Amino acid sequence: MNGPPAPLVEELSRLGYALMRLLFARAKEVFAKEGLSLLQAEVLRLVKEGASTPTQLAEHLEVKPSQVSHLLASLEEAGLLEREADPQDRRRVLLRLSPKGEEAQARLKEAWLAAYSQHLGRLDPQELLLFRNLLRKLTEVSHG
């Protein structure tokens, strides 16, 4: 096997998974305070960042369009999301956050960043920069 030794890869794999589980658990707590699931909170974030159709959401979330439909219905019922016909193609639906959804999304973002910051607070400034640089390197999309 090329690359790092297998025992190190195993340990890094376990640690990466443990970090992911820890962060997801924390995210669930943060979002539950707003009465939202992880997926509902992610939909609000994606719509805020420009995902304007159910198809785009399904692609981002890697779920079936029918699952997105249920998520959208629950968010619309809660008054957080609005759907309207696309003026250029009446068959398509466009999504946007309602004013209440904008406020909720801002609170979610702030609460999540505070929670994540608590975990990152275990690192000193030099470790934070190294961690950022390593994550950038590991998440780079290969071009070639």
N, C-alpha and C positions, 0 to 999 in steps of 0.2 A: 504494500500500500504506500503510495506517495503521500507526502504531507506529514502532519504531526503524528506522534505515536498514538496508537489506538487507545491506551488507557487515558491519555490526556483528552482525546476527542470525546471519550465516554463521559469523563468528569465535566467537561465543558458543556456537553449536551444536557446532562442532568442539571447543572447549575443554570443554564439558559432556560430550561423548562421550569425549574423552580421559580426563577425570577418572573417568568411569564405568568405562572399560576398566581403568584403573590400579587402582581399588578392587576390581573383580572379580578381577583377577590376584592382588592381595594376599590377598583372601579365599580364593581357591583354595589358595594356599600355606598359609595359617593352618589351613584346614579339612583339608587333606591330611595335616597332622601328626597329626590325630586319625583319619586313615584314612577321611575322609568327603568326599563331593562337595558342591558348593554347594547342590544341591537337598536332599540328605540333611540338611545342617546347617540349612537353612531349615525343613524339616519339624520338626526338633527344636525350633527356636525357636517355630514356630507352635503346636505342641502345648503347649509350655510356657506360651504366652500364651493358651491356651484353645480352640484349634481341636481339637474332640474327635471329629470324624468324618472319614472319607475324603472325603466330599462337600465338606465345608468346606475341606479341604486342596486339593482339585482346583480349587475356586473361587479360593482365595487364590493358588495357583501358576499358575493359568490353563493347566492341563494336563488331559488326559483322565483319567477315573477309572482306566483301566487302567494308566496311567503311575504314578499314586499307589499302586496296588496293588503294583507292583514295588518302589517306594521303601520302602513299609511292610514288605514281606517282607524286604528287605535289612537294614533297621533292627531288625526283630524278630529276625532270625537273628543279628545282632551283639549281641543282648541289650540294646539301647538303648530299645526300644519294646515296649509290651504292648498287645494287642488283646483286648477282651472283649465279650461280648454285652451290649447295653443291657438292663438289667433291666425297663425299661418297654416295650420293643419288641424282642423277641428277633431280629428281622430286621436290626436295625441293629447296627453295631459301634462301640464307643467306644474311643478311643485315650488312652493315657497314657504318660508316660516311665517307664521302669523306674528303680530307684535308680542303676544304671550310666548310664542315659541322662540323668538329672538331673545327675550329676557331669560327664559329657561336655559337656552343654549349658552348664553353668557355666564350664567351661574354654574352650569355644569363644567364649562371650560375652566373657570376660576377654581372651583372645588377640586377638579381633577389635577390641575397644575399644582395646587397646594399639597394634595396628597402625594403626588409623584415627587415633589420637592422634598418632602419629609424623607423619602427613601434616598434620594440623591444627596441629602444633607449628611449622610454617613461618609461621604467622600470629601477630601480636601480639594481646594481649587485646582491643584495640579492633576489630581486623579480625575476630576470632572472633565477637564480638557482631554485627557488621555482616553477616558471612556467615550466621550463624544467622537473623537477621532477614530477610535476602534470601531464604534458602531457605524460611522460613515463608511469606513473601509469594508466592513462586513455586509453592508446593505447596498453597496454600489451595484448598479446593474451592469453586467458585463457587456461591452460593445465589441463583439467580434466573435 
